[in-house]
Structures are given as C-alpha cells and as structure tokens.
C-alpha cells in the first residue's frame, strides 16, 4: 500500500485491519503525524480460476 494521509499528506501511516465490501477492499490506517483515521479503498478484479490437482 502506498497511501498517504488525506489531511496532512504524511506517508507515516500505521496500517490496521482490512475490510471487504462488494467489489472493494479497504485498508484502515491511522496517521502517525496528525492522528487522522481513514480507509484506503481498492477495487477488486477477478482475473482467473486456477485448478489445482
């Protein structure tokens, strides 16, 4: 994850848990500079099914 704080643009983030909602995955974080808590969202995309033997 290459996020930055939406309030102060810091990249000093403490990543927490993640959540899946519909076709998106969100990563919760807290900014170590200004204490902002936010979620960074990514779209999930199906690529292929791999058959294992």
C-alpha positions in Angstrom: 0.0 0.0 0.0 1.3 3.4 -1.0 -1.2 5.6 0.7 -0.8 9.0 2.3 -2.8 10.9 4.8 -5.7 12.8 3.3 -5.3 15.6 5.9 -1.5 16.3 6.1 -0.1 14.2 3.2 2.2 12.3 5.5 3.3 8.7 4.5 3.9 7.8 8.1 0.9 5.6 8.5 0.1 2.7 10.9 -1.9 0.1 8.9 -4.6 -1.7 10.8 -7.1 -4.3 9.6 -8.9 -4.5 6.3 -12.5 -4.9 5.2 -14.2 -6.2 2.0 -17.3 -4.6 0.8 -19.0 -5.5 -2.5 -16.1 -5.4 -5.1 -13.8 -3.3 -3.0 -11.2 -3.9 -0.2 -10.5 -1.2 2.3 -7.4 -0.9 4.4 -7.8 1.0 7.7 -5.0 3.2 8.8 -4.0 5.9 11.4 -1.7 8.8 10.5 1.2 9.0 13.0 1.6 12.7 12.3 -1.9 14.1 12.8 -3.8 11.1 14.2 -6.3 11.1 11.3 -8.0 7.7 10.9 -9.2 6.7 7.4 -9.7 3.8 5.0 -7.9 3.5 1.7 -10.1 1.6 -0.9 -9.0 -0.6 -3.8 -11.3 -2.1 -6.5 -11.1 -5.9 -6.7 -11.0 -7.5 -10.1 -11.4 -11.2 -11.0 -8.6 -12.5 -13.1 -8.8 -16.3 -13.4 -9.6 -19.5 -11.6 -6.6 -21.8 -11.1 -7.3 -25.5 -11.0 -5.1 -27.4 -8.5 -4.5 -31.2 -8.7 
